[in-house]
Amino acid sequence: MGVEAKTKVGRNELCPCGSKLKYKYCHGDETKRMLCNRVANEHMVHLILQEQKKRGIVEWTYVCNVCGNGCDELKQSQIVNSKVCPECGSPDVKDNSKQESGDEDEEESAS
């Protein structure tokens, strides 16, 4: 996932990764190249998880009952002392993490 130049990049040219730094200060430095690749990998994992949640492969932690927006963290309301949907500001949010633990309790009591 690193920067692989098709042609040789000069030390004083802009880095092809788009950082707007000279190559010698960016991917031309081995330590910075490894750090950049690690950060890029972490960012890619985050983007993949978001896409999986959008497609319903992985469930969001919270789902707003008003706008249908899914999120993993709620926003603190400025008006009332509660957590609200970051998209529309509604406090009417379904907590999927509590639902999962409730399902396990029901299964245990059934047996």
C-alpha positions in Angstrom: 0.0 0.0 0.0 3.0 2.2 -0.1 4.2 4.7 -2.7 5.6 2.9 -5.6 6.9 5.2 -8.3 6.8 4.0 -11.9 9.6 6.3 -12.7 12.4 7.3 -10.4 11.5 10.3 -8.3 14.2 12.9 -7.7 15.0 13.8 -4.1 13.9 17.4 -4.5 10.7 16.6 -6.4 7.3 16.4 -4.8 6.5 13.0 -3.3 4.0 11.0 -5.4 1.9 10.2 -2.3 0.3 13.7 -2.4 1.7 15.0 0.9 3.1 18.1 -0.8 6.5 17.5 0.7 9.7 16.9 -1.1 10.4 13.2 -1.7 13.5 13.3 0.5 11.4 14.5 3.5 8.6 12.0 2.9 8.9 8.6 1.3 12.5 9.0 0.6 13.2 8.7 4.3 12.9 5.0 5.3 11.5 5.7 8.8 8.9 8.2 7.5 8.0 5.7 4.7 7.3 3.0 7.2 5.3 5.3 9.5 3.2 6.6 6.5 2.5 3.1 5.3 1.4 2.1 8.8 -0.9 5.1 9.1 -2.3 4.4 5.6 -3.0 0.8 6.6 -4.8 1.8 9.8 -6.8 4.3 7.8 -7.7 1.7 5.2 -8.9 -0.7 7.9 -11.2 2.1 9.2 -12.5 2.8 5.7 -13.2 -0.9 5.0 -15.1 -1.2 8.3 -17.2 1.8 7.5 -18.0 0.3 4.1 -18.9 -3.0 5.7 -21.3 -1.2 8.1 -22.9 0.8 5.2 -23.6 -2.5 3.4 -25.0 -4.3 6.5 -22.1 -6.8 6.7 -21.2 -5.5 10.2 -23.7 -3.8 12.5 -23.3 -0.2 13.7 -23.2 0.3 17.5 -26.0 2.9 17.4 -28.8 3.4 14.8 -31.0 6.6 14.8 -34.7 5.8 14.7 -35.4 9.2 13.1 -32.9 9.5 10.2 -31.7 5.9 10.0 -28.0 7.0 10.4 -25.6 4.4 11.9 -22.7 5.4 14.0 -20.3 4.0 16.6 -20.3 7.1 18.9 -23.1 9.4 19.8 -22.7 13.2 20.2 -23.3 14.9 23.5 -26.4 17.2 23.3 -25.8 20.9 24.0 -29.5 21.3 25.1 -30.4 18.2 27.1 -28.0 16.1 29.2 -28.1 13.1 26.9 -26.4 11.5 23.9 -27.9 12.2 20.5 -27.5 11.2 16.8 -24.6 13.1 15.3 -26.4 13.4 12.0 -29.9 14.8 13.0 -29.5 15.5 16.8 -32.4 13.1 17.8 -32.1 11.4 21.1 -34.2 8.5 19.7 -31.3 6.1 19.1 -31.3 2.3 19.2 -28.3 0.8 21.0 -27.3 -2.4 19.3 -24.6 -3.3 21.8 -27.3 -3.6 24.6 -29.5 -5.6 22.3 -26.9 -8.2 21.7 -26.3 -8.7 25.5 -30.1 -8.9 26.0 -30.4 -11.7 23.4 -27.8 -13.8 25.3 -29.8 -13.4 28.6 -33.0 -14.6 26.8 -31.2 -17.7 25.5 -29.9 -18.5 28.9 -33.3 -18.2 30.6 -34.9 -20.4 27.8 -32.7 -23.3 28.6 
